[in-house]
Amino acid sequence: MNMAPDDARRGTPLYQAMKEFVESTDGTLPGRFEITKEGIVLDKVSPVMPHTLTALHLRKRLERVMPEELVAHMGEPDVENAPEGIMRRPDIMVIAWADMEGQGSFDPRALIAAIEIVSRSNPDNDWVSKMRDYPLLGVPVYAVFDPREGKGAVLSDIHSTPDGPRYATRKNFLYGEDVTISEWTIATEGLPRYM
């Protein structure tokens, strides 16, 4: 599903209508809807078990090495930048406990990192759309884990380009190697794969 992207920006009535639609479907349909630069996209989370287990492994591994005041949060709320017309919900958000207080969406600039586990049914959402949207939101580190192929990448160092902000640094990894997300290194050994 796609709605006119250019009209979705800068808090227009169309963006508000898309946001209301996304919020009205939350939890009623499989997967979740997010608002991107192209409009509304359905982020299918399947197969559920490898995707969920990967997120749980990563959360636990990160929380063992991060300071107490940080959390690897899974779930609601979304991160939103209404002027850019983007509302996303990363699989895992590295954020300070203090920045989770209050109502409404998280400020994306409060995130230390966004982590996504690639879905089998829509890999371009993680490898293309989110790779574009997260630097626009100001998320300093974006880590992608791909259970389809047992590999991933960590992107950082936002810089300006003619097409808007993009990540300048990309560090690829294979499952089995250690990976550094922001300043914390975790193992990728034993992460589930899609069959």
N, C-alpha and C positions, 0 to 999 in steps of 0.2 A: 504494500500500500504506500502511496506517495501523495503528498499534498504540496502545492506550489511553494518551493523553498524560499524564493526571494521575499515573498509576502510574509513568511513566517518570522522574519527577523524584526528586531527592534520593538518587541512588545506589542505588535499590531493585534487587532481583533482576531485575525486568523491564527496567530500564535496562541492567543488565549483560548480559542476554540479547540486547537489541537491539544493544548495542555488539559483542558477539561475532558476531552475524549480519552486521553491517556489515563487520567486519574479515574475516570468512570469504569474503565476496563480492568484496573489493577486487581489481580487475583481471580478474575472471572474467566479468563481465557488462558490457555497454555502459553508459556513464555511471557514476555512483557514488551509493551510498546515504549519506544523512546523517540524523542524529537531530535533530528539531526539537521544539518545544513540542507539536506535534500527534502526534508519533511519527516513524516512519521515512518518508522521502521519497526517491524516485529522482530525482537531478539528472541529467537527460539532457543530454549535451554534443553537440548537433547543430545544424546541420551542422558537422562537425569543422573544416573548413578556415577559414571566417570566424571561428569562435570562437577557435581556436588562434592564428590570425594576429593577431587583436585583442589577445589576451593578450600575445603576443610584442612587438608594437609598443608597448604600454603599458609593459611591463617595461623595454624598452630606453630609452624616452623618460624614464621616471622615474629609472633608474639614471644617466643622463647629468647629472641636476640634483641628485641627492641626495648627501649626504656619503658617503665611502668606507665608513664603519662601518655603513651601512644597506644593505639588499638588498630588491629587489622579487622575492620568492620565489614560484615556481610549483610546486605539487606537495605531496608529503607532508611532514610529518604533518598531521593534523587539528588544529583548535583545539577545546578541550573544556572544558566546565564541568559536571562530573558532578552537583553538587548541583542545578543548574537542569535537568538532563536534556537538554543540548544538545551535539551534536558536529557541527561543520561543517568544510568544507575550501574556503576562498575560492579563486577562480581565481588571485588574486595577493594576497600578504600583504606589506605593508611592515613590516619588522622589523629590529632590530639583529642583526648577526652573532652577538654575544655571547648573545643571547636564543634562538638556535637550538641551543645546545649542550645535551647531555643526551639522555635517552631519553624516549619516549612523546610524547604530544600537546603542542603548544605551549600555553602559558598565554595565553588570549585577551587578557588585560590587557597583555601584552607587545607586541601588535600596535599599530602606529602607524596603520595603515589596512587595511581589507579592500576588495578590488576584485572585482566580479563582472561577467561578460559574460552578458547575458540569453540564455537558450536559447530557440529558436523554439518548442519543444514544451511548455515549462512556465514561461512568464514570471512567473507569480505567485510561484514559488519565490524569485525575485530581488527582485521589486517589492513583495511582501507579507511572506512568511515571514522572509526574511533581514533585511528592514527592521525586523522586530520582534525577531528573535533577536540580531542584532549588538549593539544597545544593552544587551540583557540580559547578554550576554557581557562588556560593558565595552569594546568596540572603539570608539575615539573618533571615527573617520571611516569612513564607508561610501560608496564610489563605485560607481555602477551605469552600465554602458555597454550600450546597447540597439541592436544591429545591425539589428533588425527595422525600426526607425523612424529611426535615425540621431540618437539623442538620449540623454540620460542625466541623472543627478543626483548631487550630492555632499551627503551628510548628515552633520551634526556636532552638537556641543553637546548631549550627553546630559542629559536632565532627568527628574525623577520625574513620573509621571502616575498616576491611579487604576488604569490598566491595566498599570503597571510602567514601567521606564525606556524612554524614546523619544528620538529625535533631535528637537531643537528647530529646527534650521536646515536648510533644503533649498535648494540652488542648482541650478537646472535649466540644462542647456546643450544646444546642438545640435552635431552633428558639424561641424567646420570652425572652431568657436570654441576658444579656449584654455580650459583648465579647471585649477583649483587643487585639489590633493588634499593635505590637511594644509597644508604650507607650500611645496609645489613646484608650479609651473605648467608644464603640458605642452600641446602642440598635439593636437587631435583630427583635424586634416586628414588625409585619406587612410586613415582606418580602414575596414576591410572592412565591407560590408553583406551581409545575407542576401538572396538573390535569390528 
